Amino acid sequence: MASVLRFRKLCYVESAVKCTSVGYESFEIDEKLDKKEEDVLSANNFALEINKKRKQPKRQPKEWRCLDSCCWIIGYLCTTWWLLLFFYHCFPVTLLRVPELPGPGVRLKLEGLTALHPVVLVPGIVTGGLELWEGRPCADGLFRKRLWGGGSFTQIFKRPLCLLEHLSLHYETGLDPQGIRVRAVPGLVGADYFAPGYFVWAVLIENLAKIGYEGKNLHMAAYDWRLSFQNTEIRDHALTRLKSKIELMYISNGYKKVVAVPHSMGVIYFLHFLKWVETPPPMGGGGGPGWCAKHIKAVMNIGPAFLGVPKAVSNLFSAEGKDVSYIRAMAPGVFNSEILGLQTFERVMRMARTWDSIVSLLPKGGEVIWGNMDRSPEEGHVCDFSKKSHSKTSLTTNNVNNSDLKRGFLVKDLANYGRIISFGKPASILHSSKLPTSDSKVFSRTSTSENFNNFSCGEAWTEYDEMSRQSIQNVAADKAYTTTTLLDLLRFVAPKMMRRAEAHFSHGIAENLDDPKYNHYKYWSNPLETKLSDAPDMEIYCMYGVGIPTERSYVYKLSPNSRCKSIPYQIDNSVHGEDGSCLKGGVYFADGDESVPVLSAGFMCAKGWRGRTRFNPSGIATYIREYRHKPPTSLMEGRGIESGSHVDIMGNFALIEDIMRVASGATGDEIGGDQIHSDIIKMSERINLGL
Amino acid sequence: MSSLRRRKPINESSDSKHKAEEEDEDHDDVDADGDDDVNGKNKKTPSKIKKKRGEKPPKQPKWSCMDTCCWFIGCICITWWLLLFLYNAMPASFPQYVTEAITGPLPDPPGVKLKKEGLEAKHPVVFVPGIVTGGLELWEGRECAEGLFRKRLWGGTFGEVYKRPLCWVEHMSLDNETGLDPCGIRVRPVSGLVAADYFAPGYFVWAVLIANLARIGYEDKTMYMAAYDWRLSFQNTEVRDQTLSRIKSNIELLVATNGGRKVVVIPHSMGVLYFLHFMKWVEAPAPMGGGGGPDWCSKHIKAVVNIGGPFLGVPKAIAGLFSAEAKDIAVARALAPGFLDNDIFQFQTLQHVMRMSRTWDSTMSMIPRGGNTIWGGLDWSPEEGNSCAKKREKKNETQIADQAGSENAVCKAKSANYGRIISFGKDVAEAPSSDIERIDFRGAIKGHSAANTTCRDVWTEYHDMGFAGIKAVAEYKTYTADSLVDLLHFVAPKMMARGTAHFSYGVADNLDDPKYKHYKYWSNPLETRLPNAPDMEIYSLYGVGLPTERAYVYKLSPHAECSIPFKIDTSADDEDTCLRDGVYSVDGDETVPVLSAGFMCAKGWRGKTRFNPSGIRTYIREYNHLPPANLLEGRGTLSGAHVDIMGNFALIEDVIRIAAGASGEELGGDQVYSKIFNWSENINLQLDEEIPVHSSS
């Protein structure tokens, strides 16, 4: 009650303030009223005394019942609300607006930039919208409505099981289940906003429009991000359509090459596309070997997940990725509650495991890239969780000092980032010689048949249910996994999924790129197993945020409740490192943009493709553009104009400016070449990869 | 709280009984709030006071007027929320269930029915929306349009029309001289299926057809909405947006990704003309055309299924251009009929609308083509003998076909002169031509307009015209299709100068004349040849049975200062000659007369003619209009109206069958309810090449 009253008061104060700004007269009236009121009050006091002397009326008028008061309060609230709403609408638009910084678009337009090269946007995983084209009866009335993204996700709460069913793919084929067709939303609306008010591409689009971009030279290459890349072609002809769109834009914009701007997983999707388009027809697009050189000016990768992300591991292993699927961020409470019958995680996991695309995000390059039991390229990285909160504001000024300080601070327990999954904290710290040796026999499914859970549980089936208690424990007994053994682990715990997905993706490093087997499409999205196309004039940019702790490896434990159908492993949230250690809540952090570690985003541009290497035979120029993360200074700024985090970076003004300059004709050297804040060069040097 | 206080003194007189206590209460309340304000931690005070009140009967609060109001509002809100909740909790099939309970089981939508028959998606489908129905969004605008970036200006809720009408008009207008964007404003068509599936929320255009096609397996990769900016002239959509190139590329892509199956194109309304233009453009060589080569259409197109196509223009367009009075060429009026006549545009709504729509070149594509040959002269018209059987129709709707003959006999006595598309005065419209004294307006001096200075910023070309000009127009008395074009040149020379660069309204004498290679002839079926594609099929699907505007009776506006000087004489009525509210109507789909929609397929292109040298087969499919039986049916599943026909089940079924591979014969060939064949006979149009040059073409 009190709070309600206060709220009312607050409202009135606000409206009063607004009144004054609307017109001074109303204020005067108020004052007059106040005076009158005082008179009235004194009169009332008098009257009150008189009244007391009088007899009370015989019958009390209706008493305040609870319901009445409720109605009364709601009535008040509504009236106030409407009043405020009315005022709000009466205001000139400019008055209420946050004095927004003019975006880079306005500034660059004044500089005289105009649209030159057509731009293709390639959205990443999860951010693209999906809509229903054919569904089961439970999805009645959702035809061509969004099941994913764009809308308000109300359907998730209304009919969660139905939605999960429709978003899942077929477990064997990785394509549509019978009778369900869910398709990507085409056009710019496909991924401009993920949810109302939560922009993805919208800011970039708006700024591009300022210098003259519009539908004819701006294209969103929407694709169904759940499918494996080749399957988007098989089912939807997405790659063919992209090819045709690029060719069309190239021709209809006066033979200006296209600037592609992929984001997140879109980066490896576009890599796949570049290989696909030059490959001859049955498997590829038949564009011929000069296609890329002819049609593409630059590929500006935003937050590229070239070498995968460790998050994908935890997601597949235990459905616990912090936001590789935003689901959890959207509704953190929901998943621990019981609305889905205690099986939220299992169901989500089951759905996610039908999505081939997540497998494309598993770390690539094995121990060479990601480090082995005792060594990792990020060695010596220092985390400063504690410091960060103190010195947030002085981050810029103290930057140099800070990093010096960090070096001095070093460090008792070095993080063994190479061990992507360890069971128990000791396993993550101890030297490898002290760990039980990795025994491949663990991965033999001797006792698969005795899965005793089968009968008692609901229908949320995951492949874990086919594993016996014994093998579950065997897995944990192996203590620590590196990137290479991790793949074996996944093959063990989810054999069907991996069999399906590994027909489409490969995670190794090529010994000899001329081996004819590398003509197969499953290698196309792995930068370590393909050559870049022969396009010496093309430019490749790696643009990503740094300065945010990013998940790099995990400490796991066995789930305490071996209740039926629950996932047998979970991240050990209780494990924390000391101050200055990168271990927090069971997760080792490294530098990155909150989703993609610097290593994955930057290595290819920093070393793998730099100059003429075997992965880049024609010597395509590469540029690294890092953007140091600065949290928004005030709430008004929303998600910040200097953010470096994985998705919010799309609203980073510096990044937008870079893209716009390149789109209007600048080269990498003209925008300033490399711009590096992280240790990516050092890290890359530690990686011993034959180039 | 302040408003509460304000009320108090007024209540004083009315119920003085409880007044004192109330004021006391209020006083307390205010104090409590004051406390609260001063030391914010004292939050519980008010509630405690409330409790005390509850316990002590003498301090019982009484109902004041304000409280009652609030209580009432609260009640309503709660009920509303409850209903909303129930509505949301309701299973989605509930409304359908109710409908079925009332009207009996609904027929299966055609998609479901045909899926049961085993039809599957075969040919890719291309939709070409018509005028007005496509959405437009803002890409760059003036300051007044801030915050509308990539929001719909046209289509959707039209919220902005009400919020900032002048700003909206400014952004929707094109440049008066070029017919392209004004400086600093870029309004572009929405792309994708969303461009024209719904015109406004709940008002479907293509949505029903799309949904039914999806039932048999169509999806994004096999459907394509060829959205274009319908305000521009057709060639300008290519010049500005490369729309024609995009359509070409998309059709090629559809064919390539669907195993070489040709596309079925479904244009609607003005889209019909647009696609006609496209077919010529795509085969024309590169600088002016798309450079697809002479057999592009035969390689890529299986059938063109025209829905409600105004091949020969619509008389409505005349009224729209002449006096901004067309009933719904700008649906704006239909959307808000009262709103246009009131004051929010400062009395100049119609002028604003007129000024805006006159900058749209596309409206000029709909001016009747073919002149007197097609639309009739002063004394004859192809529809001669048409009778308005509206009354009778209502009595025995089902027997129209049988009655046609007898109706003819009844009405012969007095027949409307449809040829006179505009007449000044009812008497002129009815008099025999010999009695009309006409003074040619063509040479007349326009005079100067005194109104020029006094009228605010609404500029229409009428303001360049003085009284003499207006008088000259009126004294010509009556206009046929031929002289109409001259009339428009006279009253709006600049607009027509723009328009004639892009459109032509004549009939070609000799199609081999090299001048016909110019793009301005491409959208006129009477001045172009169909492409050389003998396997292609052309369908004309349209509704019949609705009175459709055909000719107008005009008068001079009484107050001729800043307003438009001409106006439809709504007082003119005549039961026998189909004259109602100053409009002569004939059979049609409410917008397009049968003649315009059907003539080309009934005669102009039938067989091998000079307009159709390769003998593309044509089919006419008419759909008799039946109004929805009850409100629950919405816009009806048997409608024949221009836009509502897109929800006509019979039409959808035909379209689906064609898309799934059926040919015109398999569909049942022609299906005709109107007298289109008779009327076509009345038209004396030469169809054979003068010189027997079949072999050369």
Contacts between the chains, C-beta under 8 A, distances in Angstrom:
chain1	res1	chain2	res2	distance
A	1	B	46	6.8
A	1	B	47	3.9
A	1	B	50	6.3
A	2	B	43	4.4
A	2	B	44	5.4
A	2	B	45	7.5
A	2	B	46	5.7
A	2	B	47	4.6
A	3	B	43	7.1
A	5	B	32	7.7
A	5	B	33	6.8
A	5	B	36	7.6
A	5	B	46	4.7
A	5	B	47	7.5
A	6	B	36	6.3
A	6	B	43	6.7
A	8	B	1	6.8
A	9	B	1	6.7
A	9	B	33	5.4
A	9	B	36	7.0
A	9	B	37	7.3
A	12	B	1	5.3
A	12	B	2	6.0
A	16	B	2	6.9
A	30	B	2	6.4
A	33	B	2	7.4
A	33	B	5	6.6
A	33	B	6	5.6
A	36	B	9	6.3
A	37	B	5	5.6
A	37	B	8	7.3
A	37	B	9	7.7
A	40	B	8	6.6
A	40	B	9	5.8
A	40	B	12	7.3
A	40	B	23	6.7
A	41	B	23	6.3
A	41	B	27	6.0
A	44	B	19	7.2
A	44	B	20	5.3
A	44	B	23	3.7
A	44	B	24	6.6
A	44	B	27	7.4
A	45	B	24	7.8
A	47	B	16	8.0
A	47	B	19	6.9
A	47	B	20	3.9
A	47	B	23	7.8
A	48	B	20	4.4
A	48	B	21	6.9
A	48	B	23	7.7
A	48	B	24	5.6
A	50	B	20	7.5
A	51	B	20	4.7
A	51	B	21	6.8
A	56	B	58	6.8
A	57	B	17	6.8
A	60	B	57	6.7
A	60	B	60	6.1
A	61	B	18	7.6
A	61	B	60	7.6
A	61	B	62	5.4
A	61	B	63	6.4
A	62	B	63	6.9
A	63	B	60	6.6
A	64	B	54	7.0
A	64	B	60	7.6
A	64	B	61	6.3
A	68	B	71	6.1
A	70	B	74	6.9
A	70	B	78	7.8
A	71	B	70	7.8
A	71	B	71	4.8
A	71	B	72	7.9
A	71	B	74	3.3
A	71	B	75	4.9
A	71	B	78	6.5
A	72	B	67	6.0
A	72	B	70	5.2
A	72	B	71	4.8
A	72	B	74	5.8
A	73	B	74	6.8
A	74	B	73	7.6
A	74	B	74	3.8
A	74	B	77	5.3
A	74	B	78	6.3
A	75	B	69	7.1
A	75	B	70	3.3
A	75	B	71	5.7
A	75	B	72	6.7
A	75	B	73	3.8
A	75	B	74	3.3
A	75	B	75	7.6
A	75	B	77	7.0
A	76	B	70	5.0
A	76	B	74	7.6
A	78	B	73	5.5
A	78	B	74	7.0
A	78	B	77	5.1
A	79	B	69	7.9
A	79	B	70	6.4
A	79	B	73	6.1
A	93	B	146	6.0
A	93	B	147	6.4
A	94	B	146	7.8
A	133	B	214	5.5
A	133	B	219	4.8
A	133	B	220	7.6
A	134	B	214	6.6
A	134	B	215	7.8
A	140	B	91	7.9
A	140	B	92	4.3
A	140	B	93	5.9
A	141	B	92	3.9
A	143	B	211	5.8
A	143	B	214	6.8
A	144	B	193	7.6
A	144	B	197	7.7
A	144	B	210	7.4
A	144	B	211	7.5
A	144	B	214	7.7
A	158	B	88	7.5
A	181	B	219	6.1
A	183	B	219	5.7
A	183	B	220	5.4
A	184	B	220	7.6
A	186	B	192	5.2
A	186	B	193	7.9
A	186	B	220	5.7
A	187	B	191	5.5
A	187	B	192	4.3
A	187	B	194	7.5
A	188	B	150	7.5
A	188	B	191	8.0
A	189	B	192	7.6
A	189	B	194	7.1
A	192	B	150	7.6
A	205	B	150	7.3
A	206	B	149	5.6
A	206	B	150	7.5
A	209	B	139	5.3
A	209	B	140	6.4
A	209	B	149	6.7
A	209	B	150	7.7
A	210	B	140	7.5
A	212	B	140	8.0
A	214	B	139	4.7
A	214	B	186	6.1
A	214	B	188	5.3
A	215	B	139	7.8
A	215	B	188	5.3
A	215	B	189	7.3
A	215	B	191	5.5
A	215	B	241	7.1
A	216	B	241	5.2
A	216	B	242	5.4
A	216	B	246	7.4
A	236	B	220	7.3
A	236	B	221	5.3
A	237	B	221	5.4
A	237	B	257	4.1
A	240	B	253	6.9
A	240	B	256	7.0
A	240	B	257	5.4
A	241	B	221	7.5
A	241	B	253	6.3
A	241	B	257	7.3
A	244	B	249	6.0
A	244	B	250	7.8
A	244	B	252	7.5
A	244	B	253	4.4
A	244	B	256	7.9
A	247	B	249	7.5
A	248	B	245	6.7
A	248	B	246	6.3
A	248	B	249	4.3
A	251	B	245	7.3
A	252	B	242	3.9
A	252	B	245	5.0
A	252	B	246	7.2
